[in-house]
């Protein structure tokens, strides 16, 4: 094989392509058809009916709009279910805007602390370059959500509703990152620590002001009004975000285990991991316990059997159909369409940047054939106009290949695996694929 593409080589390719009858049919079919539509396997799609042996009744799907706040929406969706059940509410949402406000403020502070720590490194240092790449984004991790909630509490959605900017975050995010990168430049020119602190305080104040202007001013106190299923009116007056959270959200985050499935040599199973320079609230690290996909599924199923939904992180960009509301590799036969072998393992997909976490959702059901899962019911945050009123069905093969994280109660883990959570955390590099959900 020559290093360059030669005319002789192209002539050889043309000759071989002309002899391929499958390629001719595929080319004509694809002239006016989407590739994914042409590759669909009809008989496989029929296996993903929206029926499950375990199906937890949950509230209507939410909508993150034009933002990357899936981890906030899905996390708050798991927390709202017991609240709505206790208060007998037909619908209820926490304010995603309120949580996102403080997440972005904390991320700005986290970024500034990082660039202060790295200010003596050269501009082409890989870690510094990674930190500067995207100072404050919409993404996040489970531990980042709980860190903000425990520090700032929660409020109902109607206390701090969405604004255009909170639902369409690109413009504000770009401006905030410009200001934060300016801070990174300024801090390297600062004469001493006193000047660094002054620069940081000024920048943080300006970021806070930008957030207030775009997202609204976070409430300090409010009245919680609601009407239950029996049409009875209730009003709890004079609450703060912290007192509301403590009174109505009976969550014990310390009882939860954040599991990942990373089948790579450098991430052995039953070990704890964290990612350098990943977080929002300074001093609260992101932590994971790496387990096999089989152990993850066992814990998820056990929690679903107890009627509790599960927050999880996945690669939603693979083998999905928004209209039909499915995720399933077996629904598509690209190999036959193109005569190309696309198969790549989960481990190698992580190494080769072919796959990584990019979306968080909620598992609300599973279909079991004996003890084996065949398909999963998923609550998304793309609104009720997609899939089955916002709910999707994923095949078990898709779960195996593209689910990377799930948060479950520790009690659903075998004692030996749960005990591994006391181990010292192994630090992964900032660019590790286990941190990509926060990008």
N, C-alpha and C positions, 0 to 999 in steps of 0.2 A: 504493500500500500504506500504510494508516494505521500510525501508530507503535504503537498499542495493538491488542489482539485484540478485535474487535467482534463482536456477535451476528450481524450481516449477513455478516461474513467467515466465521464458523463455519458459517452456513447454506449458504453457497456451497461450502465444503469438503465438508459432509455430502452435498450434492446430487451433486457430482462423484464422491465416493467410492462412492455408491450405484450409480452407472452403471458401475463398474469390475468386470467379471466375474472378473478375475484376483485382485483383492483379496478377493472373497468366498470363492473357493476357498482362498486362502492363509490367511484368517482361520479358516476351519473346520479346516484342516489343523493350524494352530498352536495350536488349543484344547488339544490334548493332546500336542504334539510340540515338542521343542527346536528353536529357530530354525536352528541349525547342521545338525541332522539333516534338516530339511525342505529346506535349500538344497544338499544334497550332490548332486554330479554323478556318477552311478554309473560311466559309461564312462571318466571321467577317473581315478577312483580305481584302476581296473584297470591303469593305466599305471605304478603305483608298487609293483610287485612287489619283494620283497626279494632281488634278484639284480643283480650288478654285474660289470662287466668288470675292475675293479680292486677287490679286496676283501681288505684287510689283516686277517689273523687277530689278534684282540685278546682281552684277558682279560675276564672277566664284568663286567657293569655294576655300578657302585657306587651308593650311596644317600646323598644329602646330608640326607635326612629333612626336618624342619621348620626349615630354615635356608636362608640365601641364599648359601651357600659354593660355588656352582657353579663359580666361577673357580678356586677352590682344588682342588676335586675334579677338574675337567677338566684343569687344569694338571698335577697330580700323576699323573693317568691317562696323560698323554703321556710323563711321565718314567719310569713304572713299566715300560712295555713293553720297552725294551732291557735293563733290569735283570732282569726275569723271563726274558727270552730267554737272557741270558748265564748265569744261575744255574739254568736249566732248571726254572722254577717253573710250576706249573699255575694258581696264583692268587697274587696279591700286591697289597698296598696299602701306600702310605706313610700315616703318621698324619696325617689331615687335621686332627685335633684339635690336634696339636702346632703345625702351621703356623698354624691359626686363633688359637691362644693368643697367639703373638707378633705376629701381624697386628693383633689388637685392642689389645695393649699398645702397639705402635708407633703405631697410629692415635690412641690417647689422647694420646700425646706429641705427635704431629703436630698434633692439634686444639689442645692447650694452647699450642704455639708460635704457631699461627695467631691465637688470640684475644689473646695477648700482643702480637703485631705489630699487631693491629687495635684494641687496647684504647682508643685515643683517638678512635675513630670513634663517631658517634652510633648509638644502638640501631637506628635505622631505615635505617642504611647497608645497601645491597643485598648487598654482599660479606659483611659481618659477619653479616647475617641468613641468608645461604646457609650459611655455616660453622656457625652455631648450629642450623640446621634439623635436622641429623642427625649429631651429632658422631662417633659410632662405629657403623657399620653392618656388615652381613655382606658386602656387595659389595666388589668389587675389580677390578683390572686386571692384565694380564700382567706389567707391570714391577713392580707391587707384590708379586706372587708371587715373582719372582726376587730382589727386594730382601730379602725375609724369608728366603728359602732361603740366599742367599749370606752373610747375617749369622748365621743360627742353625742352618743345616744341616737335615737331615731325620732321621726315625726311622721304623722299620717300625710299622705300625698296632698290632700287639699290644704294643708297648713303651709307647705312650700311646693306649689305645683311647678310643672315644667315651664320653661321659657323657650323661645325659639333657639337661643344659644345653647341651652342645656340639651336640647334634642338634635341640634345641628352644630357639632362641636369643632368642626375643622378650623374655622376662622379664628375663634378665640384661642384654640390650641396653638395655632401658628404664631399668633402675637405673643402669647405667654412664653413660648419657647424662644422667640427672638429676644425678649427681655431677659430671660434666664441665661441665654448664651452671652449676652452683653455683660451680665454679672460675671460669667466665667472669664471673660476677657479682662474686666476691670479688676477682679480679685488678684490676678497674676501681676498687676502693676501696683498693687497696694504696698504702702511703705511698711506697715506693721499690723499687728493683730487688731489694734483699735480701729484702724481704717477698714479692715476686713469686716469687722462686726458692724460698723456703720453702713457699709455697702450692703451687707446682708439685710439689715433692718429696713433700709430704704426699699430694696427690691421686694422683700416680703410684704411690706405695706402696700406697694403698688400692685402686686399680684392679688392681694386681698381686695383691693379696690376694683380691679378688673373683674374679679369673680362676682362681687356684689352688683356691679353694673350689668353684668350679663346673666347671672343666675338668680339674682335677687338677694336680699339681706336675710341671712338665716335667723329664724325666730328664736328669741330668748325664752318666751313663755307663750302658752296658747291654751285654748279650750278644746277638748276632744269631744266632738259631737258625732253621733251616729244613730241610725235607726236599724234595729235588728229585724230578723225574719218575721217576727210577730208584729211588726209595725210599731214597736215601742221606741220612743225617743229617749236618748241618754245624753248627758253632758257632764263631762269631768273637767272642772275648771282649774285654771292656774297651774297647768303642768309645764315642766321644762322638758327638753329633749331627753335628758338623762332620767328624770323621774318617770316619764312616759315609758321609756325603754325598760326600766327596772320594774315597773308595775304591770305592764302588759306583755312583755316578751320574756318568757321564762326559758331563756336559752342558756345552756352551760357549755360555752365553747371549749372549756378545758376537757370535756368528756368526748371530744371529737378527734378523729384521726384523719389527717390529710394524706391520702394514699396516692402514689404515682406508680405507673407501670413504665419503667425505662429498662428494656432488656439489652443494656449495653455492658461491655466488660468493665468500664470504669464506674458503673453504678450497680454494684451487687445488690441482690435482693436482701430484704430484712436488715437494711441499714438506713440510717437517717441522713438527710441531705438538706442543704440550704444553698442559695445562689448569691454570690457576692454582688453587692450594690443593687439588690432587688428589694423593693419595699416602698412604703410611704411614710408611716410614722417612725421616726428615728428611734432606734433601740428595740424595735419589734421585728425580729427576723422572720422570713418565710421558711417554713419547715415542712419536709415531706418524709414519709416512710415508703420506701420502694418495695413493692410486692409483685408477685406474679399476677398475670391477668386472671388466672383461675381464683386466687385468693381474693382479689378485688371483687370479682363477680359474686363470690359466695357471701361476702360481707354486704354488698349492695342488695342482693336478694333477701338476706336475713332482715335488713332494715325495712325493705318494702313489705315483707310479710307482716311486720309490726305496724303497718299503716303509715310509715314515715317516708317522705320523699327524699331524694338524694341529689345534692349539687355535684356536677361533674364537669371536667374540661376535656375537650376533644378537638380534632381537626375536622371542622364541618365542611371543608372545601372539597372533600372527596366523596364521589358517588352519591351526590344528593340530588333530590328533585323537589323543589319548593312547591310546585303545583300539586303533585301527588302526595307530598308530605312523607318522603321516604329517604333513608340513607341505607344503601346496600350495594356492596361491590358486585354481588352476583346478579344484580339487575342490569349490568352493562357488559357487553362482550366486545371490547375494543380490540382484543387480540385477533378475532376473526375478521373484524372490519378492516384492519390495516395489515394483518399478517405480521404483527410485531409482538414480541414478548415484553410486556410491561411489568412483570412480576418483580417485586422487591420486598424484602422482609421489613418488619417493623423496626428492627434494630438498624438495618442499613438505611431505611428511610430517614431515621433521625440523624445518622452520620452524614448522609448526602443532601440534607436540607430538602428532602422530598416531602416530609411531613413533620408537623409539630402542632402543639396546642394553639388554637386561635379563637376558640369560642367556648363559653360556659353556658350550660343549660341545666334542666332539672329532669331527673328520671322519676316518673310517676307510676310506672307499671312495668310488668314483665309477663311474658307467656312462658310457662314451664311445661315441658314434655317430660314427665317424671321429675328428675332433679335438674335437667338440662334446660337452659334458656334458649328459646328459638327467636324471640324478638323482644324489643323494648319500646315502651311508650315514653315519649319525650315532650316536655313542656318547653317551648321556645319563647323568645322575647322579641319576635318579629311581627307582633300584632295578630289579630284574628282573621285577617284577609288571606293568609297563606295556609297551606296544608289543611288539616281538619280543625278549623277554628284556632289555628296557632299550635296545634299538637301534631307531632311527627311520630313515625314508626321507624325504628332502626333494626336491621338484622343483627343477629349475634356475631356474624362474621365482621360486620362493620365495627361492633363494640371491640372485638379482639384486636383489630388492626388500627383503629383510630381513636379509641378512648385512652387518655393518658392520666387522668386524675379523677378521684372520687373522694368525697368527704363523708365519712360514716362515723357512727358512735363506736367507741373503742370496744364496747361489750360484744360487738358482732365479730370481733377478730379472735382467732385462737390465742390463748394466753401466751404462747411462745412468741408469736408475731407481735402482739401488743407490747410485750416486754421489751422489744427492740426499740421502742420509742424513747427509752431512757438512755440510749447510746449517744455518744458524742456525734454531732452533725459533721458530715463531710462537706467541705465547701466546693461547690461547682463554680466554674468561671461565669462571668456576667452574661456571656453570649450562649450559655448552655441552652439547648432546646427546651429544657424543663421550665425555663423562665419566660417563654415566649408569649404566654397568655397575658402577661403584663405589658407587652410592647404597645 
